[in-house]
């Protein structure tokens, strides 16, 4: 199985602030990394040669990092290698970056205009700026490195200590690094526990990737139109293949395709409690088991359903996973449950990506 980092997504403002902040971020990272801006339905950067990953700028209203203030922690940051540190310093400052720490001629730390910290390293002989590393803060670097090493086929460890682990795959890919940090983990989509950067991943064999994610402790969070959102074992969200489950959300009445959504649509909290979900499932399948506080399961010949119910009372999505490729066995059960709850669901395998 081959996995790839398709896009590094960097958070910026919501609403009217989006175009302004995405614009200045695009100019900064475009200049440092020799990438060109294009319109993918939102602001993105790509390399002229088409090499991955691209860089995207997504809207959101998360709290911004204020490195090194632990009250406003970073979760991920980028390491950029440049041929000439002084030239890169001039580009960064001209495009609104602020120098946070000068570690000498080989390493400096900046904050972009939105507040995301990034590092610039001198690499004499480099032809242009290069995204060298994506760095994760986490409580256990070796454990999280093991997760991504298997998921993305990056088996080589160029650094392996208690506090820092770095893994590599092909020479063309950015390395992934994991550094020990005690800050709170992100809890997407809670803006009080921000995830300012995240990765979009793709896989040659999505079902194999999903099995690996489940086995290694990833959490499936939501299905958002054309992709699914997961959390790695340390809580960092990432986007990946949307197969094998539906995501229940407050889809507006009459919507049968993701193309029907109003541009300003945002999911509202679902209008029922955990107990009401269990009651609705029991009306359809009284053999479902909800002894696990985190969810429930329904196991029948040819049918395996899993219900992931978030903590709290006002959650925006409910995940129903299924362990079979025979949708004729699954869909009638899902339809009855959704009818009793009175809501819709996203479904990556359905026409329009909406379960109807």
Secondary structure, 3 states (H helix, E strand, C coil): CCEEEEEEEEEECCCCHHHHHHHHHHHHHHHHHCCEEEECCCEEEECCCCCCCEEEEEECCCCCCCCCCHHHCCCEEEEEEECCHHHHHHHHHHCCCEEEEECCCCEEEEECCCCCEEEEEECCCCCCCEEEEEEEEECCHHHHHHHHHHHCCCCEEEEECCCEEEEECCCCCCEEEEEECCCCCCCCCCCCCCCCEEEEEEECCHHHHHHHHHHHCCEEEEEECCEEEEECCCCCEEEECCCCEEEEECCCCCCCCHHHCCCCCCCCCCCCCHHHHHHHHHHHCCCCECCCCCEEEEEECCEEEEEECCCCCCCCCEEEEECCCCHHHHHHHHHHHHHHHCCEEEECCCHHHEEC
